[in-house]
Amino acid sequence: MLTFERPAMFLSWILEWNVSSWWFWVMMFEFCFMFLCSTLWFLGGRKLKRAAQDFNRIQQSDDYKRASTVPVSVVMPCKGVHTHSMTNWTGHLTTAHEGFVEFVFVVQSETDKAYTELLKLKSQMDTEKSGKAHVKVVVAGLSFHCSQKLHNMVAGLHSTSENSKYVLFLDDDVAINPGSITSLVHTIEQNEDVFLVTGWPYDILTDYRLPPVCVGRLAY
């Protein structure tokens, strides 16, 4: 039998308490905060779950599989060697994209510390012949008419393969998901009127079974 005895006792206890006490307001704030966090956690979890399910369906589609075979060139202007530079560079080369992929690393001059490390990486890839990625190292030279980064990007663009259908400009300090390239290609292939696509400045880890580029939503 349902009774209201305990809720009534709790309500009477609240009403009898001195609401002017600062302890009362502290407890009320903690209760509201915990309730809000729990609600957001629940709603966010359901939304991410639906997004993951939608992306899993997209990955199994024929359109996505065709997009994974489209040839792509990735241009990365580089300057110096930082803490995670080598980890990011080698991580890019393990892309899950099935088609032709070339990575064009561009530096200003041969005196750049990144130049030596990139040559070592290229030599390692050529020797091991592991993976499908092709590596180029380009020296752009000093820029006189625009920013050095833009100058490097243009020099990298001119060095890309003629077989590539798309060019992805990527900062060398960005760690992308192995499926990001295919996701970008799939998005632009599905929209004939779209000239370019981009993603948010962070990726979702595959350990959570989520799409590689921010819950599958790309701005274009």
PyMOL commands that set and color helices and strands:
alter all, ss='L'
color gray80, all
select helices_A, chain A and resi 5-16+22-59+62-67+85-92+113-128+148-158+180-189+206-208
alter helices_A, ss='H'
color red, helices_A
select strands_A, chain A and resi 72-77+101-107+133-139+166-169
alter strands_A, ss='S'
color yellow, strands_A
deselect
rebuild
show_as cartoon
